[in-house]
Amino acid sequence: MSVAALVDLGVPTNIVTQSLAALGLKGLSVSFETRQRGAFVGTGFVVSWPEFRRMEGGLLKQPEHQDHEHRQYSEIRALIDRAALDPNAKSLALDIFARIAVVEGARHGLPADKVSFHEVGAWDSIADIVGFAAAFAYLQPVSVSSTPVVIGTGQVKTAHGLLPVPAPATAGLLEGIPVVSEGRGELTTPTGAAIIAAITNSFGPSPAMTLVASGYGAGTKDFPDRPNMLRVMAGRLTGTALAPGTDAVLVMQANIDDMSGQLVAPLMDALFAAGALDVWSSPILMKKGRPAVEVSALAPAELRSAIEESFFLNSPTLGVRSATFSRTVLSRSWSEAATPWGNVRIKLSMFNGQLRGAAPEFDDCRALARKAGVPVRDVHIAATAAAHAFLVAQQRART
């Protein structure tokens, strides 16, 4: 599905076929076909090898009377090493297989070089990984992001018997990666897990980008609850992506009635320095009509201790209350816009892949105004107009 999705995206088929021919595996042949899964049509990657047969329903598999084919990792590594492949494709293919070997070895108590692959060692899986590596190297993406990996539920039949989903190798390969346990059956295989672990820079919403193309790779199975499709989207980054926001945050607050108002600003500075995402203060009246200030900090949950310490060190408060809130954060990035006094950074925001906002960075406006000896208001008006023009131009480019 990964190979098919990249070809559907626009990678020439000969990039894949020539890379697989370079392996020198006699009898291995590949082709591409159109497949419908659910209500959608995508591209299918067809691999045939000696003794394969096409079963009813379009499934490709080994004859039922044969066991799973075994291949040692050292054999596969030598096969790829001696092939005349693009250097980047070869490096990626070796990396993917090495990841699987390390995880399989850990699960079976063996060094990686002693690992014998079962399902992954079959001809079609070698074609999948090498073909994908060649297509990916052809694209040369600047970065890769992914939604959390949907792993499925239930059980899967393997060479080691019936195992729970995700299979042990899949689980090992996805350690440290966000996953979603939904859907019936095995929705992420060890091969797919190794590929996504090897190429992905970040997990979460799509970065701010101008969408150029999308591709759909269709699998061989039909699932009752979803089309068996893998979608890949390619685009040109819009500016420089900012780190994604967290979905859950703490709001930490303290009521302070025995501190000079002059010390509120240093307290807020200290909270920012401790990692707070935002800090604000509000005047309040406490019991017996005492005037006071409520200081609030928005922070990731893992910074709770640091934020509490900052409150206690920089104010006389005796307690800090906190509550967890969920939030939806737009994906954001930096770009630049020109004004008569110089360039100003503009912060871009996107929702569901669509550019929604562009705003000038006020500190940049203030710095340019100070340097030019003009009112900040004049620079800000010009920067806002430039940001709006940038937003309109990007939105027109997408239509």
Beta strands, then each sheet from edge to edge (+ up, - down):
strand 1: 29-37
strand 2: 40-48
strand 3: 53-54
strand 4: 60-61
strand 5: 71-72
strand 6: 116-117
strand 7: 145-146
strand 8: 149-150
strand 9: 152-153
strand 10: 155-158
strand 11: 161-164
strand 12: 179-180
strand 13: 185-186
strand 14: 202-203
strand 15: 209-218
strand 16: 229-237
strand 17: 240-241
strand 18: 248-256
strand 19: 278-285
strand 20: 291-299
strand 21: 321-326
strand 22: 331-339
strand 23: 342-351
strand 24: 354-360
sheet 1: 1+ 2-
sheet 2: 3+ 4-
sheet 3: 5+ 6-
sheet 4: 7+ 14+
sheet 5: 8+ 12+
sheet 6: 9+ 13-
sheet 7: 10+ 11-
sheet 8: 15+ 16-
sheet 9: 17+ 22- 23+ 24-
sheet 10: 19+ 20- 18+ 21-
end
